[in-house]
Amino acid sequence: MPIYEYHCKECGKKFELLRTFLQADVQTQCQACGSNEVKRMISVVNAFSAGSSLGGNNQCGSCASGNCSSCGSN
């Protein structure tokens, strides 16, 4: 289940909720002040694997991994 970030327009607090995809935009209350003036924020995700960033600059057009012997890209 994904974690979604929310921002309360009333008190300015930010909080996270563990919800299903279907619940992502369902109205919720601020955990700090109880206000219904809450908006889901866009979360930034950065993933790393073996010391390199995923989804970055893929130099290899012939394979999805970006690391193949046919084009010499690493």
Sequence and secondary structure as in RCSB ss.txt:
>XXXX:A:sequence
MPIYEYHCKECGKKFELLRTFLQADVQTQCQACGSNEVKRMISVVNAFSAGSSLGGNNQCGSCASGNCSSCGSN
>XXXX:A:secstr
  EEEEEETTT  EEEEE  GGGTTS    TTT  S EEE       EETTEETTS    SS SSS  TTT   
